[in-house]
Amino acid sequence: MNVYMARQPILDHNGNVYAYELLYRSNGSENAYNGVSGDESTADVINNAFFGLDIKNVIGKAKAFINFTGDLIKRGVPKMISPEILVVEVLENQLADEEILDAVQDLKERGYMIALDDFEYSGAYNDLFALGDLVKIDFRTTQRSIEETAYVCRYSNKLMLAEKVETQSEFEYAKKLGCTYMQGYYFARPSIMSGRSVQPLPVNLMEVMQLIAQPEPEIRDIVEVMSRDTAMCQRILRLINSVYFGMSNKVSSINQAILILGLDYLREWVYLMGMQKITQNDSVEVMRLALLMAKFCRKLSELIPEAEGQGESFYLMGLLSMIVFSGDRALAQALDEFPLTNDIKKGLLRRGGVYSDVFEMAWAYLDGKWDEYENLANKYHLDSDEVSDLFVECTKEIDKLNMI
């Protein structure tokens, strides 16, 4: 399905991009916030930025300003993203209790920059103001409010960001006030970004959420469920591959991916995925085909001596088969988002070797291209009747699954 979000640049006073504010958008034609809940819109923005668009393509080397509700801050959701790229935006009316203030203090101690959004200084917000590193001053408020807030920020050595700057005179005024950063229509309107994303099946997502909610989750149970869902598998791989985990590991199985990510990160990311509105569209059929490829690739590998003991790697390759057939980007570029072993990548790119042969053989069989299948089957001296039995076995296993 198509996913959408918007980004608006935040510039320094020399016109260089310092960051992008990431904004919720429900479609590609309406460049405006449509009023969904704060929790839902933030979940949608983060899911789409990381899983539908790839965060590195969204912000490049800049930072990301993301607005978090009090509930998400208390839960620790910002900690899922590295402080190297994230600026945590909070609204003054969302920080009304000690628990949230303590959570913001914890974020600061972990190295996160805190931006106070739509902030107008008042003595009632002294505790909150003390925690802020940067204050966003709304240039659509009164001049008196702007100047009073700017005065206190200068006195307190707070960075200032002038937002909703719409004219040259307001730009000059912001510089005169001492604003380090600027944002608004004078520089650029939010631009909509879109991408493609296969969504987790609700039944699988719900089961994983139930599993990780247990005090001591069983990894093998989580692996079993995620092994049925190419969307969750792809999302975990993208997270591991991001620079924000600093991992150089190359993944060869779903079990390994979950162990690298760790249960704490997995729990929060699954929670965030669960908050995003999921639509059925064509996800069931996509998932069914990917799962069939995964099971069939593993079965074929078990017949080939050169692939002995590598069944889970062939399974992962098959589960990721939808990357090959359902995207508009170059395949090699898409695979750069996943920390896969070279064997699996070569298989998906069909660049020779046993992984490539198994992938092409499985796909030719599914697609009814019998000449292509037989050429590869003969290369490995496979018995066609045995392969047929294995394929039927795979389809029966999938038919038993509840994928709705």
C-alpha positions in Angstrom: 0.0 0.0 0.0 1.0 3.6 -0.4 2.1 5.5 2.7 2.5 9.3 3.1 4.1 11.8 5.4 5.4 15.4 5.0 8.6 17.1 5.9 9.3 20.8 6.3 12.9 22.1 6.5 14.3 23.9 9.5 17.1 26.3 8.4 19.8 28.1 10.2 20.1 31.9 9.7 22.5 31.3 6.8 19.9 29.2 5.0 21.4 25.8 5.6 19.1 22.8 6.4 19.6 21.9 10.0 16.7 19.5 10.4 13.3 18.5 9.0 10.1 18.5 11.0 8.3 15.2 10.2 4.5 15.7 9.8 1.5 13.4 9.5 -0.3 13.2 6.2 -3.2 10.7 5.4 -2.9 10.9 1.6 -0.9 12.4 -1.2 -3.3 15.1 -2.3 -4.2 16.9 1.0 -1.1 18.7 2.4 -2.6 19.3 5.9 -3.1 17.6 9.2 -6.5 16.0 9.3 -7.1 15.8 13.0 -6.4 12.1 14.0 -5.2 11.6 17.6 -1.7 12.7 18.6 -0.6 9.2 19.5 -1.9 7.8 16.1 -0.3 10.5 14.0 3.1 10.2 15.7 3.0 6.4 15.3 2.1 6.8 11.7 4.9 9.3 11.0 7.6 7.1 12.7 6.4 3.9 11.0 6.3 5.5 7.6 9.6 7.3 8.0 11.4 4.1 9.0 9.5 1.4 7.2 7.8 3.0 4.1 10.4 5.5 3.1 13.7 4.7 4.9 14.7 7.4 7.4 18.1 7.9 5.8 16.3 9.0 2.6 13.9 11.2 4.5 16.4 13.3 6.5 19.8 12.6 5.0 22.4 13.9 7.5 20.0 16.3 9.1 18.0 15.9 12.3 14.4 14.9 12.6 11.9 17.0 14.7 9.0 14.8 15.8 6.2 15.8 18.1 5.4 13.4 21.0 2.4 13.3 23.2 2.8 13.0 27.0 1.7 9.3 26.9 4.3 8.4 24.3 7.0 10.2 26.3 6.0 8.4 29.5 6.2 5.1 27.7 9.7 6.0 26.4 8.9 5.8 22.7 11.5 8.5 21.8 14.3 6.3 23.1 13.7 3.9 20.1 15.4 6.5 17.9 18.9 7.6 18.3 19.5 11.0 20.0 22.0 11.7 17.1 19.1 12.3 14.8 16.0 12.9 16.9 14.8 16.2 18.4 11.9 15.5 20.8 9.2 18.1 20.4 6.7 18.5 23.3 3.8 20.8 23.8 3.5 22.8 27.0 0.0 21.5 27.7 1.2 17.9 27.5 3.6 18.1 30.4 1.3 18.7 33.3 2.5 16.0 35.7 5.7 14.9 37.5 5.9 11.6 35.7 6.2 13.3 32.3 8.7 15.8 33.6 10.8 12.9 35.0 10.6 11.1 31.6 11.8 14.3 29.8 14.6 14.6 32.3 15.6 11.1 31.5 15.6 11.8 27.8 17.9 14.8 28.4 20.3 12.7 30.4 20.4 10.3 27.5 21.5 13.1 25.1 18.2 14.0 23.4 17.5 17.6 22.5 14.2 18.8 23.8 12.2 21.4 21.8 9.3 23.2 23.4 6.6 23.6 20.7 4.2 26.5 20.5 5.7 27.8 23.7 4.8 31.2 25.3 6.7 31.8 28.5 4.8 31.9 31.8 6.1 31.4 35.3 3.8 28.5 35.6 6.0 26.5 33.2 9.4 27.1 35.0 10.1 23.4 35.5 9.3 22.6 31.8 11.2 25.6 30.5 14.3 24.5 32.4 14.2 21.2 30.6 14.0 22.7 27.1 17.1 23.1 25.0 15.3 24.9 22.2 12.1 27.0 22.2 9.9 27.2 19.1 8.3 30.7 18.9 5.1 30.9 16.9 5.3 34.0 14.7 1.5 34.0 14.3 1.0 35.0 18.0 1.2 38.6 19.2 4.4 40.7 19.0 4.3 41.1 22.8 4.2 37.4 23.4 7.0 36.8 20.9 9.3 39.4 22.4 8.6 38.4 26.0 9.4 34.7 25.2 12.5 35.7 23.2 13.8 37.9 26.0 13.5 35.1 28.6 15.2 32.6 26.1 18.1 35.0 25.6 18.4 35.5 29.3 18.4 31.7 29.9 20.7 30.8 27.0 18.0 28.8 25.2 18.2 28.2 21.5 15.3 29.8 19.6 13.5 28.6 16.5 11.1 31.0 14.7 8.3 29.0 13.3 5.5 30.1 10.8 7.8 32.7 9.3 6.0 33.9 6.2 7.7 37.1 5.0 11.1 38.7 4.5 10.3 41.2 7.2 9.5 38.4 9.7 12.7 36.7 8.7 14.7 39.8 9.5 12.8 40.3 12.7 13.6 36.7 13.8 17.3 37.3 13.2 17.1 40.5 15.2 15.5 38.6 18.1 18.4 36.2 18.1 16.7 33.1 16.6 19.2 30.5 15.5 16.8 28.5 13.4 13.8 29.4 11.1 10.9 27.5 9.7 7.9 28.6 7.7 6.2 29.2 4.3 8.7 32.0 3.6 11.4 29.2 3.2 9.4 26.2 2.1 6.0 24.6 2.6 5.8 21.0 3.9 6.5 18.6 1.0 4.7 15.3 0.8 6.7 12.2 0.6 5.3 8.8 -0.4 6.4 5.2 -0.6 5.2 1.7 -0.6 4.9 -0.5 2.4 3.6 -4.0 3.0 1.7 -4.0 6.3 1.8 -6.7 8.9 -1.3 -8.9 9.0 -3.4 -7.8 12.0 -3.7 -11.4 13.3 0.1 -11.8 13.3 0.7 -8.4 14.9 -1.9 -9.0 17.6 -0.3 -12.4 18.4 3.2 -10.9 18.6 1.9 -8.1 20.9 0.4 -10.7 23.2 3.6 -12.7 23.3 6.0 -9.8 24.0 3.6 -8.5 26.7 4.4 -11.6 28.8 7.0 -11.1 31.7 9.4 -13.6 30.1 8.6 -13.9 26.4 9.7 -17.1 24.6 11.9 -16.1 21.6 11.0 -19.2 19.7 7.3 -18.3 19.9 7.9 -14.8 18.6 10.1 -16.2 15.8 7.4 -18.6 14.8 4.8 -15.8 14.4 7.1 -13.4 12.7 8.3 -16.1 10.3 4.8 -16.0 8.8 4.8 -12.2 8.2 7.1 -10.7 5.6 6.2 -7.1 6.6 7.3 -7.6 10.2 10.4 -9.4 9.0 11.3 -6.5 6.7 10.7 -3.9 9.3 13.0 -5.6 11.8 15.8 -5.9 9.2 15.5 -2.2 8.4 15.9 -1.3 12.0 19.0 -3.4 12.4 20.5 -2.0 9.3 20.0 1.6 10.4 23.1 3.4 11.6 21.3 4.0 14.9 22.0 0.6 16.1 25.7 0.7 14.9 25.5 -2.9 13.8 27.7 -4.5 11.2 26.2 -7.9 11.6 24.9 -9.7 8.5 21.6 -11.5 9.3 20.9 -15.0 8.0 17.8 -15.9 9.9 14.8 -14.3 11.6 15.9 -15.7 15.0 19.2 -14.0 14.6 17.5 -10.7 13.7 15.3 -10.7 16.8 18.3 -11.5 19.1 20.3 -8.6 17.6 17.4 -6.2 18.0 16.7 -7.4 21.6 13.4 -7.8 23.3 13.2 -4.3 24.8 13.5 -2.6 21.4 11.3 -5.2 19.8 8.6 -4.7 22.4 8.5 -0.9 21.8 8.6 -1.1 18.0 5.8 -3.7 17.9 3.8 -1.5 20.2 4.3 1.4 17.8 3.3 -0.8 14.8 0.2 -1.7 16.7 -0.8 1.9 17.0 -0.7 2.5 13.3 -4.0 2.0 11.5 -3.8 -1.2 9.4 -5.8 -1.8 6.3 -6.3 -5.2 4.8 -6.0 -4.3 1.1 -3.8 -6.8 -0.6 -1.6 -7.7 2.3 -3.1 -11.2 2.8 -2.3 -12.3 -0.7 1.2 -10.7 -0.6 1.9 -12.5 2.7 0.6 -15.8 1.4 2.8 -15.8 -1.6 5.9 -14.7 0.3 5.3 -17.4 2.9 4.9 -20.0 0.2 8.1 -18.9 -1.4 9.8 -19.1 2.0 8.7 -22.6 2.8 9.3 -23.9 -0.7 12.9 -22.4 -0.8 13.7 -24.1 2.5 12.3 -27.4 1.3 14.3 -27.2 -2.0 17.5 -26.4 -0.1 17.1 -29.6 1.9 17.4 -31.6 -1.3 20.7 -30.0 -2.3 23.9 -31.1 -0.6 25.6 -27.7 -1.2 22.9 -26.1 0.9 23.0 -28.5 3.8 22.2 -26.9 7.2 21.2 -23.5 5.7 17.5 -24.0 5.6 16.6 -20.9 7.7 18.7 -18.7 5.4 16.8 -20.0 2.4 13.6 -19.4 4.3 14.5 -15.8 5.0 15.4 -15.3 1.3 12.0 -16.6 0.2 10.1 -14.5 2.8 11.8 -11.4 1.3 10.9 -12.4 -2.2 8.2 -9.6 -2.4 11.0 -7.1 -2.4 11.9 -8.5 -5.8 8.5 -8.3 -7.3 6.7 -5.4 -5.6 8.6 -2.2 -5.7 9.4 0.6 -8.0 13.0 1.1 -6.9 16.1 -0.7 -8.1 16.4 -4.0 -6.4 20.0 -3.5 -5.3 19.1 -0.2 -3.7 16.2 -1.7 -1.9 18.3 -4.5 -0.5 20.8 -2.0 0.9 18.2 -1.4 3.6 18.6 -4.9 4.9 21.7 -6.3 6.7 21.5 -9.6 4.8 24.4 -12.1 4.2 25.9 -11.9 0.7 24.5 -15.3 -0.1 20.9 -14.2 0.5 21.5 -10.9 -1.4 23.0 -12.7 -4.4 20.0 -15.1 -4.4 17.5 -12.3 -4.4 19.5 -10.4 -7.1 19.9 -13.7 -9.0 23.6 -13.4 -9.5 24.5 -17.0 -9.5 25.2 -19.7 -6.9 23.0 -22.1 -5.1 20.9 -19.4 -3.4 20.2 -17.8 -6.8 19.4 -21.2 -8.3 17.0 -22.1 -5.5 15.2 -18.8 -5.7 14.8 -19.0 -9.5 13.7 -22.6 -9.3 11.0 -21.9 -6.7 9.7 -18.9 -8.6 9.7 -20.7 -11.9 7.7 -23.5 -10.3 5.1 -21.1 -8.8 4.9 -19.2 -12.0 4.5 -22.3 -14.2 7.7 -21.7 -16.2 8.4 -25.4 -16.4 11.4 -25.2 -18.8 13.2 -22.8 -16.5 12.4 -25.0 -13.5 13.5 -28.2 -15.2 16.9 -26.8 -16.3 17.7 -25.9 -12.7 16.2 -29.1 -11.2 18.3 -31.2 -13.6 21.4 -29.2 -12.6 20.9 -30.5 -9.0 19.5 -33.9 -10.0 16.2 -33.3 -8.2 13.3 -35.7 -8.6 10.3 -33.9 -10.0 7.8 -36.1 -8.1 9.5 -35.4 -4.8 9.6 -31.6 -5.5 5.9 -31.8 -6.4 5.1 -33.5 -3.1 7.1 -30.9 -1.2 5.2 -28.1 -2.9 1.9 -29.6 -2.1 3.0 -30.0 1.5 4.0 -26.3 1.7 0.6 -25.2 0.3 -1.3 -27.3 2.8 0.7 -25.8 5.7 -0.2 -22.3 4.6 -3.9 -23.2 4.1 -3.9 -24.3 7.8 -2.8 -20.8 8.9 -5.3 -18.1 9.9 -4.2 -15.1 7.9 -7.2 -12.9 8.2 
